[in-house]
Amino acid sequence: MAEKCDDKNCYIHGGIKVRGSRITAKVVSDKGKRTVIVERNISSVMPKYNRISKKTSRVPAHNPPCINAKLGDTVRIGETKKISKTKAWTVLEIFKDEKRK
């Protein structure tokens, strides 16, 4: 995060504010321009059957050029106002990268 970016939707250098939830998830796609798809696993208990239900949720998030998350990274994303039709999250930081070594 040393370089400065000119992205108006960057939460560090632009005018977007992060509010609401923050999620730690893994990047499963980075094919879009300044967009990554992150996937998180959700476990919940089904009381009737006393079993655990496992689901996955895929969320598109804005990827500022100063952070530049790649495929396989574990990132923290934060909720923002709507950036586009599908994006309402932005990448805050990179925790761990499995592919980049």
C-alpha positions as CSV (number, residue, x, y, z in Angstrom):
1,M,0.0,0.0,0.0
2,A,3.0,2.3,-0.5
3,E,2.0,3.7,-3.9
4,K,-0.6,6.4,-4.4
5,C,-3.6,5.7,-6.6
6,D,-6.0,8.1,-8.4
7,D,-9.0,5.9,-7.8
8,K,-12.0,7.9,-6.6
9,N,-13.5,4.7,-5.1
10,C,-10.4,3.9,-3.0
11,Y,-11.1,4.1,0.7
12,I,-7.6,5.4,1.4
13,H,-7.1,8.0,-1.4
14,G,-10.6,8.5,-2.6
15,G,-13.9,9.7,-1.1
16,I,-15.5,6.3,-0.2
17,K,-16.2,5.6,3.5
18,V,-16.2,2.1,4.9
19,R,-19.2,1.4,7.2
20,G,-21.1,-1.6,8.5
21,S,-19.7,-5.1,8.3
22,R,-16.2,-6.4,7.7
23,I,-15.6,-9.9,6.4
24,T,-12.4,-12.1,6.0
25,A,-12.6,-14.2,2.9
26,K,-10.6,-15.7,0.0
27,V,-10.3,-14.2,-3.5
28,V,-11.5,-16.7,-6.1
29,S,-11.5,-14.5,-9.1
30,D,-9.6,-11.4,-10.1
31,K,-10.6,-11.2,-13.8
32,G,-12.6,-7.9,-13.6
33,K,-11.1,-4.5,-13.9
34,R,-10.6,-3.3,-10.3
35,T,-13.0,-6.0,-9.1
36,V,-12.4,-9.3,-7.2
37,I,-14.8,-12.0,-6.3
38,V,-14.4,-13.2,-2.7
39,E,-15.9,-16.4,-1.3
40,R,-16.7,-17.1,2.3
41,N,-17.9,-20.2,4.0
42,I,-21.0,-19.9,6.3
43,S,-21.8,-22.6,8.8
44,S,-25.1,-22.6,10.7
45,V,-26.9,-25.1,12.9
46,M,-30.2,-26.6,11.8
47,P,-31.9,-27.1,15.2
48,K,-34.6,-29.5,13.9
49,Y,-32.1,-32.0,12.6
50,N,-29.2,-31.1,14.9
51,R,-26.9,-30.8,11.9
52,I,-24.5,-28.2,10.6
53,S,-25.5,-26.6,7.3
54,K,-22.5,-25.3,5.1
55,K,-23.0,-22.7,2.5
56,T,-20.7,-20.5,0.4
57,S,-21.3,-16.8,-0.4
58,R,-19.6,-15.1,-3.3
59,V,-19.3,-11.3,-3.0
60,P,-17.9,-8.9,-5.7
61,A,-15.6,-6.3,-4.1
62,H,-13.8,-3.2,-5.3
63,N,-10.0,-3.8,-5.6
64,P,-8.1,-0.5,-5.5
65,P,-4.8,-0.4,-7.5
66,C,-2.9,0.5,-4.3
67,I,-3.9,-2.8,-2.7
68,N,-4.2,-5.0,-5.8
69,A,-5.4,-8.3,-4.4
70,K,-4.7,-11.4,-6.5
71,L,-6.2,-14.9,-6.9
72,G,-5.7,-17.0,-3.8
73,D,-5.2,-14.1,-1.3
74,T,-7.0,-14.0,2.0
75,V,-8.4,-10.5,2.3
76,R,-10.6,-8.4,4.6
77,I,-13.4,-6.6,2.9
78,G,-15.6,-3.8,4.2
79,E,-19.1,-2.6,3.4
80,T,-19.5,0.7,1.5
81,K,-22.2,2.5,-0.4
82,K,-23.1,1.1,-3.8
83,I,-20.1,1.5,-6.2
84,S,-21.8,-0.2,-9.1
85,K,-24.8,-2.4,-9.8
86,T,-23.3,-5.4,-8.0
87,K,-20.4,-3.9,-5.9
88,A,-21.1,-2.6,-2.4
89,W,-17.8,-3.9,-0.7
90,T,-14.2,-2.9,-1.0
91,V,-10.9,-4.6,-0.2
92,L,-9.3,-3.2,3.0
93,E,-6.2,-5.3,3.4
94,I,-4.4,-8.5,2.4
95,F,-3.7,-11.0,5.1
96,K,-2.2,-14.0,3.4
97,D,-1.3,-14.9,-0.2
98,E,-1.0,-18.5,-1.2
99,K,-0.1,-18.0,-4.9
100,R,2.2,-15.0,-4.6
101,K,5.5,-16.3,-3.0
